[in-house]
Amino acid sequence: MRQVILLNILIILSSCVPDDSFKINSDYVPEQMSDGWEIASPESLGISVNILEEINARISSEDEFYNAKSLLIIKQGRLVFESYVRDPADRDRYGHVQSVAKSINSLITGIVFSEGYLDSLDQKLYNLFPDKFPDNPDKRKITLRHLMTMKSGLDFDNGDFSMEMYVGKPDDPIKYILEKNLYAQPGESFYYRDCDPHLLSYTIGHISGKSLEEWASERLFSPLGISDYYWGSDPIGTSMGGHGLHLRPRDLAKIGQLSLNNGKWNGIQVVDSTWIAQSTSLQTDMGDWGDENGWEYGYYWWLIPEWDAYTAWGHGGNYIFVKPDQDLVIIMTALPDTNDEMMGSTLDKFQDLIKPLVEG
C-alpha cells in the first residue's frame, strides 16, 4: 500500500514539473587528479569501448536507473571509466551510500579483531552487556556472528527502527533494541535489518572505547587518503552501524580496490587478508532471500556466486562491486532515499547493467 501511495504521488508530481531532462549525457573519460588514482584507457586494458558506450548510454538514460548519479570502472587498479549522469560536481562531493556502510562496518570489525579487542565471533553479546538484557535465556544466546549474518532473531523492521531510534530517541537504545520480541531463535533465520549491525557498532565502541567513525578515520580511511566524508550517529553518539555514511565515488572505489587487493593499499596491509577472505565468502543460509536470485551472504557483503564476485549494496542503487578473477571494481552511486523496486535499482538490475562487461 505504501508503494502504491508513493507511486501516485510521483505521478502527480511529474505532471506538475516542466518536461526537462534530469540526466546529462556524461563523458566517461576520467580526469587525472592527485588523489591516488592512475588513469588508463580502456583499450590498453583490453576493455571494449563499444561495451562502455552501451553501459554509459543506459546509465545516462531517462528511462532506467532513474536515480543513478555515477558509475566508475576500475581495471587492474586503474580508473578507466567515470560517468556522472546528473551533475559533474558529484565527483567531488560525498553522498549518502546507505547500506554500503554495513560492508565498511565489516572491514572495521576485521581491523578491531586484528587489534585483539575481539576473541571470537561466537562471543555472546550478553557477556558484554549483561545489564542491558531482559530476563530471557533465548536472547542471551545472541552472538557477534549472529549480528554479522543478520540472524539475531530480534524483530525490528527497518522502517520501525529508523522512526523509533532516531525520532523516538530512547534513553537506553541498546536495552531498547534487546527488549524487542524474537521472530526466531538466534542463528535460526536470516532477516536483513539495520538493528544487527547497529548492535555491532555499540559493541565495538564498548570494547575499544572508539566509535566506528573513529576506527574508520584512523585505521581505514587515513591509509587510503580519504578525508572528505561524514558518518552519522544515533542520539547517544554511536556511529550508525548499518547506514549514515557519506563518501565520494572515487573514495568508494578505493574501498573496493582495497578489498580486491586482499586488504592492501599501496603495499600497506590495512585489513587482515584472512578477514577479507572470510567476510566475502558464504557465511549464512539466506533462505528465500537468496534463492530467488542466486545470491549469498558473507559478513555484511552480498555474494554473486555465478560471477565469483561480491558487492556492497546500499539502498537506492549504491554499489561497490568486486570481481577478483577479472581484477575489476565497479562503483555506482545514486540518490539514496528511494524505493529499489520502484526505481529499478535492485542488485539484479545492476547486474544486468554491467553484464556485458563482466561476461563480454
PAVEXMI-788101 format. One line per 4 residues: number of its first residue (from 1); their letters; for each residue x, y, z of C-alpha. Coordinates in steps of 0.05 Angstrom, whole numbers. Layout:
BEGIN
NUM	A	X Y Z ~ ...
***
This chain:
BEGIN
1	MRQV	0 0 0 ~ 57 48 18 ~ 89 36 -50 ~ 23 49 -86
5	ILLN	14 115 -50 ~ 85 135 -66 ~ 76 118 -139 ~ 13 160 -143
9	ILII	50 218 -111 ~ 106 212 -162 ~ 56 211 -219 ~ 22 274 -193
13	LSSC	88 310 -183 ~ 113 290 -252 ~ 52 325 -282 ~ 69 389 -245
17	VPDD	141 399 -267 ~ 170 420 -334 ~ 186 365 -383 ~ 261 374 -374
21	SFKI	316 322 -372 ~ 340 302 -304 ~ 404 269 -330 ~ 460 292 -375
25	NSDY	498 255 -429 ~ 562 248 -390 ~ 631 239 -417 ~ 663 178 -385
29	VPEQ	737 193 -393 ~ 767 202 -323 ~ 809 263 -306 ~ 878 253 -276
33	MSDG	879 282 -205 ~ 925 278 -146 ~ 881 231 -107 ~ 920 166 -115
37	WEIA	885 141 -177 ~ 923 124 -240 ~ 883 134 -304 ~ 886 86 -363
41	SPES	849 80 -429 ~ 801 21 -434 ~ 835 -4 -497 ~ 902 -11 -461
45	LGIS	870 -60 -413 ~ 830 -99 -464 ~ 762 -68 -450 ~ 715 -57 -508
49	VNIL	697 16 -518 ~ 632 -6 -550 ~ 612 -41 -486 ~ 628 20 -445
53	EEIN	588 64 -492 ~ 529 16 -484 ~ 534 19 -408 ~ 541 94 -408
57	ARIS	480 102 -453 ~ 439 61 -404 ~ 463 95 -341 ~ 450 163 -375
61	SEDE	381 143 -399 ~ 318 177 -375 ~ 282 110 -379 ~ 321 68 -329
65	FYNA	367 75 -268 ~ 327 138 -254 ~ 363 156 -190 ~ 434 139 -213
69	KSLL	488 192 -200 ~ 553 160 -221 ~ 587 98 -248 ~ 662 83 -243
73	IIKQ	701 24 -270 ~ 770 5 -245 ~ 810 -48 -281 ~ 878 -74 -256
77	GRLV	879 -18 -205 ~ 869 37 -258 ~ 809 81 -267 ~ 784 72 -339
81	FESY	712 97 -337 ~ 679 152 -296 ~ 609 178 -313 ~ 568 229 -274
85	VRDP	499 230 -302 ~ 466 284 -260 ~ 520 334 -243 ~ 595 331 -257
89	ADRD	606 363 -189 ~ 583 297 -157 ~ 654 273 -168 ~ 679 319 -113
93	RYGH	624 316 -61 ~ 604 260 -16 ~ 536 227 -16 ~ 497 180 29
97	VQSV	514 109 8 ~ 463 77 55 ~ 477 3 70 ~ 545 4 37
101	AKSI	562 26 108 ~ 548 -46 130 ~ 605 -72 87 ~ 652 -19 114
105	NSLI	629 -37 184 ~ 653 -107 167 ~ 722 -82 146 ~ 728 -43 211
109	TGIV	707 -104 251 ~ 765 -141 217 ~ 813 -86 240 ~ 785 -89 311
113	FSEG	796 -164 311 ~ 868 -156 288 ~ 880 -108 346 ~ 858 -161 396
117	YLDS	795 -128 421 ~ 752 -187 399 ~ 767 -260 414 ~ 715 -295 373
121	LDQK	652 -282 333 ~ 619 -334 377 ~ 626 -288 436 ~ 558 -276 467
125	LYNL	531 -205 468 ~ 503 -218 538 ~ 574 -225 565 ~ 589 -155 541
129	FPDK	524 -121 561 ~ 494 -163 618 ~ 457 -104 647 ~ 422 -89 580
133	FPDN	388 -157 571 ~ 318 -174 594 ~ 308 -238 633 ~ 303 -281 571
137	PDKR	351 -340 563 ~ 339 -345 488 ~ 362 -273 475 ~ 424 -286 516
141	KITL	446 -335 461 ~ 457 -278 411 ~ 530 -277 388 ~ 571 -229 347
145	RHLM	567 -279 289 ~ 491 -274 292 ~ 496 -199 286 ~ 543 -204 226
149	TMKS	499 -254 190 ~ 432 -219 204 ~ 408 -275 249 ~ 400 -243 318
153	GLDF	326 -262 316 ~ 305 -193 341 ~ 241 -170 308 ~ 256 -98 289
157	DNGD	239 -77 218 ~ 279 -21 186 ~ 221 27 180 ~ 205 20 253
161	FSME	279 21 271 ~ 292 89 239 ~ 229 120 269 ~ 237 93 339
165	MYVG	312 102 345 ~ 323 169 312 ~ 256 203 324 ~ 235 169 389
169	KPDD	306 173 417 ~ 303 121 472 ~ 345 137 533 ~ 380 69 531
173	PIKY	379 47 458 ~ 418 -18 468 ~ 368 -41 520 ~ 311 -16 477
177	ILEK	333 -59 418 ~ 344 -121 461 ~ 275 -115 490 ~ 244 -127 422
181	NLYA	209 -194 411 ~ 244 -252 377 ~ 218 -271 308 ~ 262 -334 312
185	QPGE	315 -365 355 ~ 384 -331 348 ~ 421 -362 290 ~ 359 -395 260
189	SFYY	334 -348 206 ~ 364 -293 162 ~ 329 -226 165 ~ 363 -166 134
193	RDCD	358 -105 180 ~ 396 -46 209 ~ 389 -66 282 ~ 440 -122 279
197	PHLL	498 -80 251 ~ 478 -24 298 ~ 486 -71 357 ~ 555 -88 329
201	SYTI	571 -14 328 ~ 553 -9 402 ~ 597 -70 415 ~ 658 -40 380
205	GHIS	650 25 417 ~ 642 -12 484 ~ 702 -57 478 ~ 751 -8 447
209	GKSL	729 60 471 ~ 727 84 399 ~ 668 91 352 ~ 663 61 282
213	EEWA	675 131 255 ~ 739 138 296 ~ 764 70 275 ~ 748 87 202
217	SERL	783 154 206 ~ 846 128 238 ~ 855 58 210 ~ 816 53 145
221	FSPL	804 120 113 ~ 871 153 131 ~ 915 100 97 ~ 872 106 35
225	GISD	876 182 34 ~ 802 190 48 ~ 788 254 87 ~ 723 283 59
229	YYWG	667 241 89 ~ 612 242 141 ~ 587 186 185 ~ 523 199 224
233	SDPI	510 176 294 ~ 449 160 336 ~ 423 205 392 ~ 474 179 442
237	GTSM	533 189 395 ~ 542 117 369 ~ 561 112 295 ~ 504 84 254
241	GGHG	524 12 242 ~ 480 0 181 ~ 478 66 144 ~ 492 140 153
245	LHLR	559 141 118 ~ 572 192 64 ~ 631 182 16 ~ 655 207 -52
249	PRDL	653 160 -112 ~ 728 156 -121 ~ 736 141 -47 ~ 686 85 -52
253	AKIG	729 58 -108 ~ 788 57 -61 ~ 748 14 -12 ~ 733 -34 -69
257	QLSL	805 -37 -92 ~ 829 -49 -21 ~ 782 -108 -16 ~ 804 -135 -83
261	NNGK	876 -129 -61 ~ 862 -173 0 ~ 864 -115 48 ~ 925 -79 20
265	WNGI	931 -8 -6 ~ 997 17 -35 ~ 1033 -43 -4 ~ 1005 -30 66
269	QVVD	963 -84 98 ~ 903 -43 123 ~ 855 -101 136 ~ 877 -172 150
273	STWI	874 -215 87 ~ 843 -273 124 ~ 785 -229 147 ~ 774 -204 75
277	AQST	770 -277 51 ~ 722 -296 107 ~ 676 -236 102 ~ 669 -243 27
281	SLQT	653 -317 27 ~ 590 -355 46 ~ 575 -347 120 ~ 500 -358 126
285	DMGD	439 -390 95 ~ 395 -334 69 ~ 335 -378 55 ~ 285 -346 7
289	WGDE	326 -281 7 ~ 380 -313 -35 ~ 345 -370 -71 ~ 306 -326 -119
293	NGWE	366 -291 -149 ~ 422 -338 -131 ~ 455 -290 -81 ~ 492 -310 -18
297	YGYY	516 -271 42 ~ 582 -264 79 ~ 596 -215 136 ~ 556 -155 110
301	WWLI	577 -168 38 ~ 529 -195 -16 ~ 558 -253 -57 ~ 544 -267 -130
305	PEWD	567 -340 -139 ~ 554 -344 -213 ~ 606 -290 -224 ~ 653 -307 -167
309	AYTA	641 -235 -145 ~ 616 -197 -85 ~ 587 -128 -72 ~ 566 -78 -21
313	WGHG	494 -57 -34 ~ 463 7 -10 ~ 391 29 -16 ~ 375 69 -78
317	GNYI	429 37 -121 ~ 496 47 -86 ~ 546 -9 -100 ~ 618 -29 -90
321	FVKP	624 -89 -137 ~ 688 -131 -136 ~ 706 -187 -184 ~ 775 -212 -164
325	DQDL	788 -260 -222 ~ 779 -203 -271 ~ 816 -152 -228 ~ 753 -110 -233
329	VIIM	719 -60 -188 ~ 654 -23 -207 ~ 623 33 -166 ~ 553 60 -173
333	TALP	525 117 -132 ~ 453 140 -131 ~ 402 183 -96 ~ 393 143 -32
337	DTND	323 157 -8 ~ 282 118 -59 ~ 249 51 -66 ~ 295 0 -101
341	EMMG	238 -39 -132 ~ 202 22 -159 ~ 266 55 -185 ~ 297 -7 -215
345	STLD	359 -2 -172 ~ 359 -73 -143 ~ 421 -116 -148 ~ 393 -157 -205
349	KFQD	382 -93 -246 ~ 453 -71 -230 ~ 478 -139 -253 ~ 441 -131 -318
353	LIKP	474 -64 -329 ~ 545 -89 -320 ~ 534 -158 -350 ~ 565 -141 -419
357	LVEG	629 -120 -384 ~ 632 -179 -336 ~ 612 -232 -385 ~ 636 -200 -450
***
